[in-house]
């Protein structure tokens, strides 16, 4: 029978001092904001076709980003953090 209420406290490792630079949001917009409703296609078939095209493009960009990160060694630097 296992004791499900075991009280195991992990050892406290010394923390490392880290500095982080933060900024408050700017009062002025950097990019113009779209205030009007987005123009959705009139039919379900056209909506699905545009959605498929969007997902296809997003997949292409994700694949390209991974290939670039692998070639430049960015993943190795990212994993070290």
CORURBEL-V528607 format. One record per backbone hydrogen bond with DSSP energy under -0.5 kcal/mol. CO is the residue of the C=O (numbers start at 0). NH is the residue of the N-H. E is the energy in kcal/mol with one decimal. If there is no record, write none. Layout:
# CORURBEL-V528607
co	nh	e
CO	NH	E
CO	NH	E
This chain:
# CORURBEL-V528607
co	nh	e
1	3	-1.0
2	5	-0.9
5	7	-0.8
6	8	-0.6
7	9	-0.6
10	12	-0.7
19	21	-0.6
32	34	-0.7
37	39	-1.2
42	46	-2.0
43	47	-2.6
44	48	-2.2
45	49	-2.4
46	50	-2.2
47	51	-2.6
48	52	-2.0
49	53	-2.3
50	54	-2.7
51	55	-2.4
52	56	-2.3
53	57	-2.5
54	58	-2.5
55	59	-2.2
56	60	-2.5
57	61	-2.3
58	62	-2.5
59	63	-2.5
60	64	-2.5
61	65	-2.3
62	66	-2.3
63	67	-2.5
64	68	-2.5
65	69	-2.4
66	70	-2.2
67	71	-2.4
68	72	-0.9
68	73	-1.6
68	74	-0.9
72	76	-1.7
73	77	-2.7
74	78	-2.6
75	79	-1.1
76	80	-0.7
77	80	-0.8
